[in-house]
């Protein structure tokens, strides 16, 4: 062992005990942390087992807590949505959605009540026992004859010659079919009658000619067999479909002639089917037809055929609305088609129109379930993966907004509940200030939920306020809390990495402000980005990375952080927001005074860092020139007014006939929007080519 140095002796004397104590504390803390994490994981696992199959809304970043705010309902849970999504109904005991009940009703609708006479035809217990004993004696006699045939063949031949009647029982035994033969016969009978083109043509012509119920029943039985070919329920059908030609012919014939026959036998008035007449007889046929349509739609994977069937369901919306179970079945399938990844925009729009037709003639419960279902479907599929997914999400958002315009009271209740849940989620994140709490906010599901409600309020409190005054008055009170939530989300983590998310929030605020006419201070939030240390105190990193689009991002990719490529993309977006926000106020009577603080800050920023960002400095100078021109235009119009500042109605009517795009700064903002749209289209084409 070598000699211990003086430094080691000095360390052992002064610091060794403290270092050992620190390591012991650190080790103890690590063990305690591991125990806590293990308890948390076990608790979370037990909660998941208790909750069962809860919908998890997973976006770009997996956030389990988002299921809480998205799946909650007016009653504090998702019982109503579960009830809507399930098949059980007051009309059905087992909730079977395969249509087997409808098939049974269809097969038995013309039968008499012969089942009531089963007591007169049933055998008594004594008779049944005597028959069983007779069968045993007969079987024993057969065995004795067989044994005699083997042991004493001479006597057996004598019996055949002089007493052949005694041996007839053996002949009957030989003629008795075996179990395999019986099973084959039953299977052949279960296959049903094969449908042919001639049969379909005959049924169709008879239905067209005199609306024959008998032919309609046969055609709908064939349609049931076609719609349940791949299910166990097909075994109960009396018809059998062979080949795609017969399948297509059956479906097309039924869809062509059945609705007209139903309109004849069960007429519709005031959005409801009329009772009486032959409606009771046709009711089983109607239920079978609706169940077959839903079954066919559930099996379709081709978008064209799915769209065709959805339109047929829309035509039958009045009949669907008269049967609660079939309404729920169709609503659930329409929502599935609406959120399907394989569906195109045509299928989604058709599903929305059909769902809207059902909701328009349905009760309050169906309206509530449809509004909840379409919002949850939108949130579930709102994760942005790339630029190509943005148009699909935008289409789904527009469809949801359209549905929320049907009922003002129901729309307000749902909007209030979900906006409040977003606010609670944001409050929890601001209090905890942890990475997990930030992840619960900074994800695409949360941002797209904000975008959904911002679009709802901008549409019905701005764009369509004159068309829907009652809806506007009902929803208008939700604008302020939504603005507060969006502002809080934008300022939650004010770092350069999350500039894209702040830009998305500013776009939502601008949309609300421009549509509703409510003044929202967007300029300070945009100027805060320009005055961040990324532009004022830090030199950007040069990079050869390709240009970056912020439309499909919430935070900067790690390789782009602090790079000049990333900051140039941020500046382009911020200048576009500055131009749009200033243009939105360009026809206000106070514009010259309102724009002064922003102009001073922008000139100061250009003077300080303009040399480092030459291209954007020139662009900013162009924006400042347009602001000066707009200021002079407003001042010229103000010289011609004949009212004072206290006249608010006159101030609101100032330059009311002038569009914002007609002002110099408005035209400049419109040109920037056009350039951004062209760049976005090029990026979409590039991604599609890859």
C-alpha positions in Angstrom: 0.0 0.0 0.0 1.4 3.4 -1.0 1.9 6.4 1.1 -1.2 8.6 1.7 -0.7 12.1 0.3 -1.2 15.2 2.4 -4.2 16.3 0.2 -5.9 13.0 1.0 -5.2 13.3 4.7 -6.5 16.9 4.6 -9.7 15.8 2.8 -10.3 12.9 5.2 -9.9 15.2 8.1 -12.1 18.1 6.9 -14.6 16.7 4.4 -14.8 12.9 4.5 -17.5 12.7 7.2 -19.7 15.4 5.5 -19.3 13.6 2.1 -20.3 10.3 3.6 -23.3 11.8 5.3 -24.4 13.5 2.1 -24.1 10.3 0.1 -26.2 8.4 2.7 -28.9 11.1 2.6 -28.9 11.0 -1.2 -29.2 7.2 -1.3 -32.1 7.4 1.2 -33.8 10.0 -0.8 -33.5 7.9 -4.0 -35.0 4.9 -2.2 -37.9 7.0 -1.0 -38.4 8.4 -4.5 -38.5 4.9 -6.0 -41.0 3.8 -3.4 -43.3 6.7 -4.1 -43.1 6.1 -7.9 -43.9 2.5 -7.3 -47.0 3.4 -5.3 -48.0 5.9 -8.0 -47.8 3.3 -10.7 -49.7 0.8 -8.7 -52.4 3.3 -7.8 -52.7 4.4 -11.5 -52.9 0.7 -12.6 -55.7 0.1 -10.1 -57.6 3.2 -11.2 -57.4 2.0 -14.8 -58.8 -1.4 -13.9 -61.7 0.2 -12.0 -62.5 2.7 -14.8 -62.5 -0.1 -17.4 -62.4 0.7 -21.1 -62.2 4.5 -20.8 -61.5 6.4 -24.0 -58.0 7.7 -24.0 -57.5 10.8 -26.1 -53.9 10.4 -27.3 -52.3 13.2 -29.4 -48.8 13.9 -30.5 -47.8 13.7 -26.8 -49.7 11.1 -24.7 -51.6 12.8 -22.0 -53.9 10.5 -20.0 -55.6 13.4 -18.1 -57.1 14.7 -21.3 -59.7 12.0 -21.2 -61.1 13.6 -18.0 -61.9 16.9 -19.6 -62.9 15.5 -23.0 -65.1 12.6 -21.8 -66.9 14.5 -19.0 -70.5 15.4 -19.5 -73.1 17.6 -18.0 -73.8 15.1 -15.2 -70.1 14.8 -14.3 -69.5 11.5 -16.1 -69.9 9.8 -19.4 -73.0 7.7 -18.5 -75.1 9.5 -21.1 -72.6 9.0 -23.9 -72.2 5.3 -22.9 -76.0 5.0 -23.0 -76.1 6.6 -26.4 -73.3 4.4 -27.7 -74.8 1.1 -26.4 -77.5 -0.8 -28.2 -79.9 -1.5 -25.4 -83.2 0.2 -25.5 -86.5 0.1 -23.9 -87.7 -1.9 -26.9 -84.9 -4.5 -26.5 -83.9 -6.7 -23.6 -80.6 -8.0 -24.7 -79.3 -5.0 -26.8 -78.5 -7.1 -29.8 -77.8 -4.8 -32.7 -77.4 -7.5 -35.4 -81.1 -7.2 -36.4 -82.0 -10.7 -35.3 -85.1 -9.4 -33.4 -86.2 -7.6 -36.5 -85.7 -10.7 -38.6 -87.8 -12.7 -36.1 -90.5 -10.2 -36.2 -90.4 -10.1 -40.0 -90.7 -13.9 -40.2 -93.5 -14.1 -37.7 -95.6 -11.1 -38.6 -98.2 -13.1 -40.6 -98.3 -16.2 -38.4 -101.4 -16.9 -36.2 -101.4 -17.3 -32.5 -101.0 -21.0 -32.6 -98.6 -20.9 -29.6 -101.5 -20.3 -27.3 -102.8 -23.8 -28.0 -99.6 -25.6 -26.9 -101.3 -26.8 -23.7 -104.0 -28.7 -25.6 -101.5 -30.4 -27.9 -98.9 -31.3 -25.3 -98.6 -34.9 -24.0 -99.2 -35.7 -20.4 -96.4 -37.0 -18.3 -97.9 -40.5 -18.2 -98.2 -40.7 -21.9 -94.6 -39.5 -22.4 -93.4 -42.2 -20.0 -95.4 -45.0 -21.7 -94.0 -43.9 -25.1 -90.5 -44.1 -23.7 -91.1 -47.6 -22.3 -92.5 -48.7 -25.7 -89.4 -47.4 -27.4 -87.2 -49.4 -25.0 -89.2 -52.6 -25.7 -89.0 -52.1 -29.4 -85.2 -51.6 -29.2 -84.8 -54.8 -27.1 -86.9 -56.8 -29.7 -84.6 -55.5 -32.5 -81.5 -56.7 -30.6 -83.0 -60.2 -30.1 -83.8 -60.5 -33.8 -80.3 -59.5 -34.7 -78.9 -62.1 -32.3 -81.1 -64.8 -33.7 -80.0 -63.9 -37.3 -76.4 -64.6 -36.3 -76.8 -67.6 -34.0 -79.6 -69.5 -35.8 -79.7 -68.5 -39.5 -81.9 -71.5 -40.4 -84.7 -70.5 -38.1 -84.3 -66.8 -39.3 -84.8 -68.0 -42.9 -87.9 -70.0 -41.7 -89.3 -66.8 -40.2 -88.7 -64.9 -43.4 -90.6 -67.5 -45.3 -93.6 -68.1 -43.0 -93.8 -64.9 -40.9 -92.2 -62.0 -42.8 -94.4 -59.4 -40.9 -92.4 -60.0 -37.7 -89.1 -58.9 -39.5 -90.4 -55.6 -40.9 -89.1 -53.8 -37.8 -85.5 -54.5 -39.1 -86.3 -53.0 -42.5 -87.6 -49.9 -40.8 -84.3 -49.7 -38.8 -82.3 -49.9 -42.0 -84.3 -47.1 -43.5 -83.8 -44.9 -40.4 -81.3 -42.0 -41.4 -78.1 -41.7 -39.5 -77.1 -38.7 -37.4 -74.8 -37.4 -40.2 -77.6 -37.6 -42.7 -79.9 -35.8 -40.4 -77.3 -33.1 -39.8 -76.7 -32.7 -43.5 -80.4 -32.3 -44.2 -80.7 -29.7 -41.5 -77.7 -27.8 -42.8 -79.2 -27.9 -46.3 -82.5 -26.6 -45.0 -80.7 -23.8 -43.0 -78.9 -22.5 -46.1 -82.2 -21.2 -47.4 -83.4 -20.6 -50.9 -80.8 -19.2 -53.2 -81.8 -15.7 -54.6 -81.7 -15.2 -58.3 -81.9 -12.2 -60.6 -85.3 -13.3 -61.8 -86.7 -13.4 -58.3 -85.3 -9.9 -57.6 -86.8 -8.5 -60.8 -90.1 -10.1 -60.1 -90.2 -8.7 -56.6 -89.2 -5.3 -57.7 -91.8 -5.1 -60.4 -94.5 -6.2 -58.1 -93.6 -3.6 -55.5 -93.5 -0.9 -58.1 -96.8 -1.9 -59.6 -99.0 -2.3 -56.6 -96.7 -1.8 -53.5 -97.1 -5.5 -52.6 -96.3 -6.1 -49.0 -95.7 -9.8 -49.7 -93.0 -9.1 -52.3 -91.6 -6.3 -50.1 -91.2 -8.9 -47.3 -89.4 -11.3 -49.5 -87.1 -8.6 -50.8 -86.2 -7.4 -47.3 -85.5 -10.9 -46.2 -83.1 -11.2 -49.1 -81.6 -7.8 -48.1 -81.2 -9.0 -44.5 -79.3 -12.1 -45.8 -77.1 -9.9 -47.9 -76.3 -7.5 -45.1 -75.5 -10.4 -42.6 -73.5 -12.7 -44.9 -70.4 -12.6 -42.7 -72.2 -12.9 -39.4 -73.8 -15.6 -37.3 -77.2 -14.0 -37.7 -77.3 -15.0 -41.4 -78.1 -18.6 -40.4 -81.7 -17.7 -39.6 -82.5 -16.2 -43.0 -84.7 -18.0 -45.4 -82.7 -16.8 -48.4 -79.1 -17.3 -49.4 -76.9 -14.8 -51.4 -74.3 -16.3 -53.8 -71.8 -14.0 -55.6 -71.2 -10.3 -55.7 -73.5 -9.8 -58.7 -76.5 -11.1 -56.7 -75.4 -9.1 -53.6 -75.2 -5.8 -55.6 -78.5 -6.5 -57.3 -80.2 -7.2 -54.0 -78.9 -4.0 -52.3 -79.6 -1.8 -55.3 -83.1 -3.2 -55.8 -84.1 -2.8 -52.2 -82.7 0.8 -52.0 -84.5 1.7 -55.2 -88.0 0.4 -54.4 -88.3 0.0 -50.6 -88.5 3.8 -49.7 -91.3 4.4 -52.1 -93.2 1.5 -50.8 -92.8 2.7 -47.2 -93.9 6.2 -48.2 -97.1 4.6 -49.6 -97.9 2.4 -46.7 -96.6 4.6 -43.8 -96.9 8.2 -45.0 -95.0 11.0 -43.2 -96.6 14.3 -42.0 -95.0 17.1 -40.0 -91.8 15.1 -39.7 -93.4 12.1 -38.0 -94.7 8.8 -39.4 -98.5 8.4 -39.3 -100.0 5.7 -37.1 -102.9 3.6 -38.2 -103.8 1.9 -41.4 -101.2 -0.7 -42.2 -98.5 0.9 -40.2 -98.5 -2.0 -37.7 -98.1 -4.6 -40.4 -95.3 -2.6 -42.1 -93.5 -1.7 -38.9 -91.6 -5.0 -38.8 -90.6 -4.5 -42.5 -89.4 -1.0 -41.7 -87.3 -2.1 -38.7 -85.7 -4.8 -40.8 -84.8 -2.4 -43.6 -83.2 0.1 -41.2 -81.2 -2.6 -39.4 -80.0 -3.9 -42.8 -78.9 -0.4 -43.8 -76.9 0.1 -40.6 -75.3 -3.4 -41.0 -74.3 -2.7 -44.6 -72.8 0.6 -43.6 -70.9 -1.1 -40.8 -69.3 -3.5 -43.3 -68.4 -1.0 -46.0 -64.8 0.0 -46.5 -65.1 1.7 -49.9 -65.7 5.5 -49.4 -68.0 5.7 -52.5 -70.3 2.9 -51.3 -70.3 4.2 -47.7 -71.3 7.7 -48.9 -74.1 6.2 -51.0 -75.5 4.3 -48.0 -75.2 7.3 -45.7 -77.3 9.3 -48.2 -79.9 6.6 -48.2 -79.9 6.7 -44.4 -80.4 10.4 -44.5 -83.5 9.9 -46.8 -84.9 7.5 -44.1 -84.1 10.0 -41.2 -87.7 10.5 -40.4 -88.3 6.7 -40.0 -85.1 6.3 -38.0 -86.3 9.0 -35.6 -89.4 7.1 -34.7 -87.4 4.2 -33.3 -84.9 5.0 -30.5 -82.8 1.9 -30.8 -82.3 2.3 -34.5 -81.6 6.0 -34.0 -78.8 5.2 -31.6 -77.4 2.4 -33.9 -77.3 4.8 -36.9 -75.9 7.7 -34.8 -73.1 5.5 -33.5 -72.2 4.3 -37.0 -72.3 7.8 -38.4 -69.9 9.0 -35.7 -67.6 6.0 -36.5 -67.6 6.9 -40.2 -67.0 10.6 -39.3 -63.9 9.8 -37.3 -62.6 6.9 -39.5 -59.0 7.3 -40.7 -59.9 5.6 -44.0 -62.8 8.0 -44.7 -62.5 11.0 -47.0 -64.0 14.4 -46.7 -67.0 13.4 -48.7 -67.9 10.6 -46.3 -67.4 12.9 -43.3 -69.7 15.6 -44.8 -72.3 13.0 -45.7 -72.2 11.6 -42.2 -72.6 15.1 -40.8 -75.6 15.8 -43.0 -77.3 12.5 -42.1 -76.6 13.1 -38.4 -78.0 16.6 -38.7 -81.2 15.3 -40.4 -81.7 12.8 -37.5 -81.0 15.4 -34.8 -83.4 17.9 -36.4 -86.4 15.6 -35.9 -85.3 13.9 -32.6 -85.8 14.7 -29.0 -83.5 16.5 -26.5 -81.7 13.3 -25.5 -80.6 12.5 -29.0 -79.5 16.1 -29.6 -77.3 16.0 -26.4 -75.8 12.7 -27.4 -75.0 13.8 -30.9 -73.3 17.0 -29.7 -71.2 15.1 -27.2 -70.4 12.4 -29.7 -69.2 14.6 -32.4 -67.0 16.7 -30.1 -65.4 13.6 -28.5 -64.8 12.1 -32.0 -63.2 15.4 -33.1 -60.9 15.5 -30.0 -59.9 11.9 -30.4 -58.7 12.4 -33.9 -57.2 15.9 -33.5 -53.6 14.9 -33.1 -51.5 16.6 -35.8 -48.8 14.3 -37.3 -47.8 16.4 -40.3 -49.0 19.1 -42.7 -51.3 16.6 -44.5 -53.4 16.0 -41.4 -54.3 19.7 -41.0 -57.0 19.8 -43.7 -58.7 16.7 -42.3 -58.8 18.2 -38.8 -60.1 21.5 -40.2 -62.9 19.6 -42.0 -63.9 17.8 -38.9 -63.9 21.0 -36.9 -66.1 22.7 -39.5 -68.6 19.8 -39.4 -68.8 19.9 -35.6 -69.4 23.7 -35.7 -72.3 23.1 -38.1 -73.9 20.6 -35.8 -73.6 23.0 -32.8 -75.8 25.5 -34.6 -79.0 23.4 -34.3 -80.0 24.0 -30.7 -79.0 27.1 -28.9 -79.7 25.9 -25.3 -78.0 22.5 -25.8 -75.0 24.1 -27.5 -74.6 26.6 -24.7 -74.7 23.8 -22.0 -72.1 21.7 -23.8 -69.8 24.7 -24.6 -70.0 25.9 -21.0 -69.1 22.6 -19.5 -66.2 21.9 -21.9 -64.8 25.4 -21.8 -64.9 25.2 -18.0 -63.1 21.9 -18.0 -60.4 23.5 -20.2 -60.1 26.3 -17.6 -59.8 23.8 -14.7 -57.1 22.0 -16.6 -55.2 25.2 -17.1 -55.6 26.3 -13.5 -54.2 23.0 -12.2 -51.2 23.3 -14.6 -50.5 26.9 -13.4 -50.6 25.7 -9.7 -48.4 22.6 -10.1 -45.8 24.1 -12.5 -44.4 20.7 -13.4 -43.5 19.1 -16.7 -46.4 16.7 -16.5 -48.8 19.5 -15.8 -47.4 21.5 -18.8 -47.7 18.4 -21.0 -51.4 18.3 -20.1 -51.8 21.7 -21.8 -49.1 21.8 -24.4 -50.5 19.1 -26.7 -52.5 19.1 -29.9 -55.7 17.9 -28.3 -55.9 20.8 -25.9 -55.0 23.4 -28.6 -57.5 21.9 -31.1 -60.2 21.9 -28.4 -59.6 25.6 -28.0 -59.7 26.0 -31.7 -63.0 24.2 -31.9 -64.8 26.5 -29.4 -63.1 29.5 -30.8 -64.6 28.6 -34.2 -68.0 28.0 -32.7 -68.1 31.4 -31.0 -66.6 33.2 -34.0 -69.2 31.6 -36.3 -72.4 32.1 -34.4 -71.4 35.3 -32.5 -69.8 36.9 -35.6 -70.1 35.5 -39.1 -73.7 34.3 -38.6 -74.8 36.6 -35.8 -77.5 38.2 -38.0 -78.8 34.9 -39.2 -78.9 33.3 -35.7 -79.6 36.2 -33.3 -80.9 33.9 -30.5 -77.8 31.6 -30.8 -75.5 34.6 -30.8 -77.2 36.1 -27.7 -76.9 32.7 -25.9 -73.3 32.0 -26.7 -71.9 35.5 -26.5 -71.2 35.3 -22.7 -68.6 32.5 -23.4 -66.3 34.7 -25.4 -64.6 36.4 -22.4 -63.7 33.1 -20.5 -62.4 31.5 -23.7 -60.2 34.5 -24.4 -58.8 34.3 -20.8 -58.0 30.6 -21.3 -56.3 31.1 -24.6 -54.2 34.0 -23.2 -53.3 31.9 -20.1 -52.1 29.0 -22.4 -50.0 31.4 -24.5 -48.2 32.8 -21.4 -47.9 29.5 -19.5 -44.3 28.7 -20.6 -42.9 31.9 -22.3 -39.8 30.3 -23.7 -38.5 30.4 -27.3 -39.1 26.7 -27.7 -42.8 27.2 -27.5 -43.1 30.2 -29.8 -45.1 28.1 -32.3 -47.8 27.3 -29.7 -48.0 31.0 -28.8 -48.5 31.8 -32.5 -51.3 29.3 -32.7 -53.0 30.9 -29.7 -52.6 34.4 -31.2 -54.2 33.2 -34.4 -57.3 32.0 -32.4 -57.5 35.3 -30.6 -57.4 37.2 -33.9 -60.1 35.0 -35.3 -62.4 35.7 -32.4 -61.6 39.5 -32.4 -62.1 39.9 -36.2 -65.4 37.9 -36.2 -67.1 39.1 -33.1 -65.9 42.7 -33.1 -64.7 42.3 -29.5 -61.4 44.1 -28.9 -58.7 41.6 -27.8 -55.2 42.9 -27.0 -53.2 40.6 -29.4 -50.4 43.1 -30.2 -48.7 43.0 -26.8 -48.5 39.2 -27.0 -47.0 39.3 -30.4 -44.5 42.1 -29.5 -43.3 40.0 -26.5 -42.0 37.4 -29.0 -40.0 40.1 -30.8 -38.5 41.4 -27.5 -37.4 38.0 -26.3 -33.7 37.3 -25.6 -33.6 35.1 -28.8 -33.7 38.3 -30.9 -32.2 40.9 -28.6 -29.5 39.2 -26.6 -28.4 36.1 -28.4 -26.7 35.5 -31.7 -28.6 32.9 -33.7 -26.8 29.7 -34.7 -26.2 29.3 -38.4 -27.5 26.1 -39.8 -28.1 24.4 -43.2 -31.4 22.8 -42.1 -34.3 23.1 -44.5 -36.9 25.8 -43.9 -39.4 25.1 -41.2 -43.2 25.4 -41.2 -44.8 26.2 -37.8 -48.4 25.2 -38.8 -47.9 21.5 -37.7 -45.7 22.3 -34.7 -46.3 23.3 -31.1 -42.7 23.5 -30.1 -39.4 23.8 -31.9 -37.6 20.5 -32.9 -34.5 20.0 -30.8 -32.2 20.4 -33.8 -33.8 23.7 -34.7 -33.6 25.4 -31.3 -31.7 28.8 -31.4 -31.0 28.4 -35.1 -31.5 31.1 -37.6 -33.8 28.9 -39.7 -36.2 28.5 -36.8 -36.2 32.2 -35.8 -36.8 33.3 -39.4 -39.9 31.1 -39.5 -41.0 32.7 -36.2 -40.5 36.2 -37.6 -42.5 35.5 -40.7 -45.4 34.3 -38.6 -45.2 37.1 -36.1 -45.1 39.8 -38.8 -48.2 38.2 -40.4 -50.0 38.3 -37.0 -48.9 42.0 -36.5 -50.3 43.0 -39.9 -53.6 41.1 -39.3 -54.1 42.5 -35.8 -53.5 46.1 -36.9 -55.6 45.6 -40.0 -58.5 44.4 -37.9 -58.6 47.8 -36.2 -57.9 49.9 -39.3 -61.4 51.2 -39.7 -61.9 52.2 -36.0 -62.2 55.9 -35.3 -59.5 55.7 -32.6 -57.0 53.9 -34.9 -54.4 56.8 -35.1 -54.1 56.9 -31.2 -54.4 53.2 -30.7 -51.5 52.3 -33.0 -49.0 54.7 -31.5 -47.5 52.5 -28.7 -47.1 49.5 -31.1 -45.5 51.7 -33.7 -43.0 53.1 -31.2 -42.1 49.5 -30.1 -41.7 48.3 -33.6 -39.5 51.2 -34.6 -37.3 50.6 -31.6 -37.0 46.9 -32.4 -36.0 47.7 -36.0 -33.4 50.2 -34.9 -31.9 47.8 -32.4 -31.7 44.5 -34.3 -32.6 45.4 -37.8 -29.1 45.0 -39.1 -29.1 41.3 -38.0 -32.4 40.7 -39.8 -32.1 42.7 -43.0 -35.0 41.1 -44.9 -37.4 41.4 -42.0 -36.3 44.9 -41.3 -37.4 45.9 -44.8 -40.6 44.0 -44.3 -41.3 45.8 -41.0 -40.5 49.2 -42.6 -43.1 48.4 -45.3 -45.7 47.6 -42.5 -44.9 50.9 -40.7 -45.4 52.9 -44.0 -48.8 51.2 -44.5 -49.7 52.1 -40.9 -48.9 55.8 -41.5 -51.0 55.8 -44.7 -53.9 54.2 -42.9 -53.6 56.8 -40.0 -53.8 59.6 -42.5 -56.9 58.0 -44.2 -58.7 57.7 -40.8 -57.8 61.2 -39.9 -59.3 62.5 -43.1 -62.5 60.7 -42.5 -62.6 62.0 -38.9 -62.7 65.6 -40.1 -66.0 65.0 -41.8 -67.9 63.6 -38.7 -70.5 65.7 -36.9 -70.7 63.9 -33.6 -68.7 63.9 -30.4 -66.8 61.2 -28.5 -69.8 60.5 -26.3 -71.8 59.3 -29.2 -70.9 55.6 -29.1 -73.4 54.5 -31.8 -71.9 57.1 -34.2 -68.4 56.0 -33.4 -69.3 52.4 -34.1 -70.7 53.3 -37.4 -67.5 55.2 -38.4 -66.2 54.0 -41.8 -68.7 51.1 -41.5 -69.0 50.9 -45.3 -65.2 50.5 -45.7 -63.7 47.0 -45.6 -60.6 46.4 -43.7 -58.9 44.9 -46.8 -59.6 48.3 -48.5 -57.3 50.2 -46.2 -53.5 50.3 -47.0 -52.5 48.2 -44.0 -55.4 45.8 -44.7 -54.3 45.3 -48.3 -50.8 44.7 -47.0 -52.0 42.1 -44.5 -54.0 40.4 -47.3 -51.0 40.1 -49.5 -49.0 38.5 -46.7 -51.8 36.0 -46.1 -51.8 35.1 -49.8 -48.1 34.5 -49.7 -48.4 32.3 -46.6 -51.2 30.3 -48.3 -49.0 29.7 -51.3 -46.1 28.5 -49.1 -48.4 26.2 -47.2 -49.7 24.7 -50.5 -46.1 24.1 -51.7 -45.3 22.3 -48.4 -48.4 20.1 -48.7 -47.4 19.1 -52.3 -43.8 18.4 -51.1 -45.1 16.1 -48.3 -47.4 14.3 -50.7 -44.6 13.8 -53.1 -42.4 12.2 -50.4 
